[in-house]
């Protein structure tokens, strides 16, 4: 493994890629949360089921958001 100094263009590209990864992960997480927990806002569901849907939506949104960040940054590293 060799070490070399990165140029300004490479650092800027990585900064943009990190920003894109975080923004797209937040969007994906919000869409997944809304899709799973959305029925809670529309219908009158039993209390335990409402709590389950909100927890499941938050969990799935967080996990898929983290996977999105890893995927985008992995692809960027592979293409470099």
ChimeraX attribute file (.defattr): number of C-alpha atoms within 10 A of each C-alpha:
attribute: neighborCount
match mode: 1-to-1
recipient: residues
	/A:1	3
	/A:2	3
	/A:3	5
	/A:4	6
	/A:5	6
	/A:6	8
	/A:7	8
	/A:8	9
	/A:9	9
	/A:10	12
	/A:11	11
	/A:12	11
	/A:13	12
	/A:14	15
	/A:15	12
	/A:16	12
	/A:17	17
	/A:18	17
	/A:19	13
	/A:20	15
	/A:21	20
	/A:22	19
	/A:23	15
	/A:24	16
	/A:25	23
	/A:26	19
	/A:27	13
	/A:28	18
	/A:29	23
	/A:30	16
	/A:31	15
	/A:32	21
	/A:33	21
	/A:34	17
	/A:35	13
	/A:36	18
	/A:37	20
	/A:38	16
	/A:39	14
	/A:40	18
	/A:41	10
	/A:42	8
	/A:43	9
	/A:44	9
	/A:45	12
	/A:46	9
	/A:47	9
	/A:48	8
	/A:49	11
	/A:50	18
	/A:51	14
	/A:52	14
	/A:53	18
	/A:54	18
	/A:55	15
	/A:56	16
	/A:57	22
	/A:58	18
	/A:59	15
	/A:60	16
	/A:61	24
	/A:62	19
	/A:63	13
	/A:64	16
	/A:65	23
	/A:66	17
	/A:67	13
	/A:68	20
	/A:69	20
	/A:70	16
	/A:71	13
	/A:72	18
	/A:73	17
	/A:74	11
	/A:75	10
	/A:76	14
	/A:77	11
	/A:78	8
	/A:79	7
	/A:80	6
